[in-house]
Amino acid sequence: MSATAGNASGAGAGAEVIAGLARLPGGCELLALATEREDVALVGGAVRDLLLVRTPRELDVVVDGAAAAFAQELAGALAALGGGAPSSTGHQRFGTALVVWEGGRIDIAERRAESYPSPGALPEVRAGTLEEDLARRDFTVNAIAVPLSGRLAGELLCAEHAQEDLREGRLRVLHEGSFLDDPTRLLRLARYSARLGFKAEPRTAELASEALATGALDTVSRARIGAELRLALAESDAVAALGAISELGALTAIERRLRLDESLARRALALLPADGRPDLLLMASLLLPLSIDPDEDPEPVMFELLDGLEFTAGDRECVMRTALVAPGLFKELSLAAKPSEMHEALSAHTIEAIALGGAMGEGTSSVTAEAEIWFERLRHVHLEITGQDLLDAGIPAGPQVGWRLTHALARKLDGELGGGREAEITAALELDVR
């Protein structure tokens, strides 16, 4: 692959990118620092998105060397603006650094060339030119750069076909062995397809199918697959991203029983409150076929899968609990006759499980309605009194304190109490505990 300057049809595109960059958080500071060097270029998805008149999620920058030092300079320039201290971190092996602050994120990498010692292995890297740096990228529409300094400042440099693929909405790999070198590009193909609305170019689609058919994803560590899957789960339309992964055949390549029910997933997301975790709910929805498999204990299978994909312990526990209990919660929601019964059935479970269970009641409008009532009203009902109030009222310490509080809360949920602490204490004290 050779990187070429933008042709006549792309005249002025580099200038448009720089103008767009200047309007983004951190853009002016980045441009100011670039004028003091000869090697700074904006690359990849940031250039692609600015050319598409989209707002980049983050800015990607390459420099000739000393990425960590450049990151520290940039963090200092951003700190001078106030509004929170930026942090900068570096990864020495890959020559990368990251600047994060309240307003955004800038990824900095040293220009490099890559080679793969074996299919699916992490690449071996060495210092490289900007052309070599573009050649290591996944798709032509990401193999684009605009130098911010030096003799080529403002030029649009890109891989062959990049500009036409960008115009036509195509995803094209840079070489025939792309998916074999790095099979996580299969997941990126699906993710970019969903996010950008682009289609895989015919030969790229063939190469993707061939790679999946030969088990390419099995050559990659589960940790790397997990990282790509979490990126898909974090997309603004994660259901579409998962749908593209499923349609490609990569979902079952990760685990043969993973399934996406797009309609169920969207209904569950519509129920989930703002304080829920959409990514964990969606991951749990993929595991539902495992949770209802009568021939296998699902819990150890789920644990092994999620642990291998390197979900954190807390996230793994939430996903497993959600997938395991959601089918049963659907049944319990359909049987709850009173608010107190709903509270008893739901209060111990994750809100993700309740949303997924409620969504499983398609065709049973009462189930979905019960879940909505729980989220909008009942889960926020609490007693004003505590166990100390009952101890002060003469109730001896022991299990009955909890029983009495539960009784009072049930009456409050069912609308049987007047407002205030006194009514709650009266209800708690009336319980006959023997």
Secondary structure, 3 states (H helix, E strand, C coil): CCCEECCHHHCCHHHHHHHHHHCCCCHHHHHHHHCCCCCCEEECHHHHHHHCCCCCCCEEEEECCCHHHHHHHHHHHHHCCCCCCCEEEEECCCCEEEEEECCEEEEEEECEEEECCCCCCCCEEEECCHHHHHHCCCEHHHCEEEECCCCCCCCCEECCCHHHHHHHCEECECCCCHHHHCCHHHHHHHHHHHHHCCEECHHHHHHHHHHHHCCHHHHCCHHHHHHHHHHHHCCCCHHHHHHHHHHHCHHHHHCCCCCCCHHHHHHHHHHCCCCCCHHHHHHHHHCHHHHCCCCCCHHHHHHHHHHHCCCCHHHHHHHHHHHHHHHHHHHHHHHCCCHHHHHHHHCCCCHHHHHHHHHCCCCCHHHHHHHHHHHHCHHHCCCCCCHHHHHHCCCCCCHHHHHHHHHHHHHHHCCCCCCCHHHHHHHHHHCCCC
